[in-house]
Amino acid sequence: MEQIFFDNASTTRMKQETLDAMMPYFIEKYANPSSIHSMAKEPRAAVDNARATISKILNAEPNEIYFTSGGTESDNWALISGARMNSKKGKHVIISSIEHHAIIETAEYLEKEGFEITRLKVDKDGLVDPGELRSAIRPDTTLISVMMANNEIGTIEPIAEIGKIAKEDGILFHTDAVQAVGHIPIDVREMNIDLLSASGHKFGGPKGVGFLFMRKGIKLPPFIHGGAQENGKRAGTTNVPSIVGMGKALEISASNMKRNTEYLIKLRDHYIKRVEKEIPFSKLNGHRTKRLPGNANFSFKFVEGESLLMLLNMNGICVSTGSACASGSLDPSHVLLGIGLPHEIAHGSVRVTLSEENTMEEIDHAVDVLKSSLERLRSMSPLYEDYLKNNE
Ligand SMILES: *Cc1c(COP(=O)(O)O)cnc(C)c1O
């Protein structure tokens, strides 16, 4: 059966072109770029080239890009080293309540180390209020971390406004931009970003590689120890093929961004329109316009997201639910609870995340399957039956 991949927020497919760019660095130009001999020259140049490409796209400078093993490592590094760096000045850190687990759980770790964490509430659309951020700032606040775009509901946060506030108060500002890089325009200077996390596999690059942008002048202590790579900031033998692939993938994403965005919004809005029109008791989660072009997250009353996911899966449609994905827990996601959904509604949520490889036919097919699956599940739901009885 043809599979339909509507789970592009969890990872993306690499393009053949990207794999082709990586291949020479496995078996031909395999030397360690840190070596002194001549065979190191080409891999070193390839890494420099990727760094230059990536920095240019973000309006950063090449020496402000530090390669890591992915978004999770970049988030850990920024949060832990960022908090420790200024701990003499203060031990108060502000994050939003809807961050990715890589930030949420790292903040919990910092709490155990004696830091105090404020988790900013978001509104019903998932937006952080810059005014509330301002009033949460204290004399001992040293770090603010707010994600650029949410991985579950797709809401895009007012990062430039938050960056401005952080700058005025001389507070370090980190943003987890893993869902944003390669998908929406980013200018680290204009947005006053000090630290930014990104991950290759979320924009068509390979898995297990990412980077941290660190503004010049910020002396974040190293997080991984053991060698002089990445300007002495991140030890470990340079992952040349992956870095080359990530650079290529971002180059492709950035040059197609305008066209992809228009196309994705067309697909996304068609999905949203059809669901809202044809499926009763459905609710769009996240901001209607300030949202990632490829994200549509809906809650469906009277059903379990897991059952719905299974029925869609049986029809070859791959989506995600609003339950905590990797943790294996059955608690609804902190993001859906964070935007004020009651538990039972949050449980019936399905996230569709598109790529430019998806088609309108796939969307229409998915809505048809979704519709019949929901009818089937609801016809078996005692809650739905009760509801109908009480509203006759
Ligand atoms: C995927 C993701 C991460 C983790 O990135 P990895 O490279 O998979 O470790 C962090 N933050 C957000 C918002 C993500 O979507």
PDBQT file of the ligand as one rigid body, heavy atoms in Angstrom, charges set to zero:
ROOT
HETATM    1  C1  LIG A 401      12.856  17.614  16.980  1.00  0.00    +0.000 C 
HETATM    2  C2  LIG A 401      12.962  18.740  17.929  1.00  0.00    +0.000 A 
HETATM    3  C3  LIG A 401      14.031  18.817  18.852  1.00  0.00    +0.000 A 
HETATM    4  C4  LIG A 401      15.051  17.729  18.963  1.00  0.00    +0.000 C 
HETATM    5  O1  LIG A 401      15.934  17.699  17.875  1.00  0.00    +0.000 OA
HETATM    6  P1  LIG A 401      16.785  16.378  17.578  1.00  0.00    +0.000 P 
HETATM    7  O2  LIG A 401      17.751  16.787  16.525  1.00  0.00    +0.000 OA
HETATM    8  O3  LIG A 401      15.829  15.343  17.097  1.00  0.00    +0.000 OA
HETATM    9  O4  LIG A 401      17.473  16.008  18.847  1.00  0.00    +0.000 OA
HETATM   10  C5  LIG A 401      14.086  19.909  19.681  1.00  0.00    +0.000 A 
HETATM   11  N1  LIG A 401      13.170  20.889  19.627  1.00  0.00    +0.000 NA
HETATM   12  C6  LIG A 401      12.136  20.865  18.753  1.00  0.00    +0.000 A 
HETATM   13  C7  LIG A 401      11.163  21.986  18.726  1.00  0.00    +0.000 C 
HETATM   14  C8  LIG A 401      12.002  19.780  17.884  1.00  0.00    +0.000 A 
HETATM   15  O5  LIG A 401      10.974  19.753  17.040  1.00  0.00    +0.000 OA
ENDROOT
TORSDOF 0
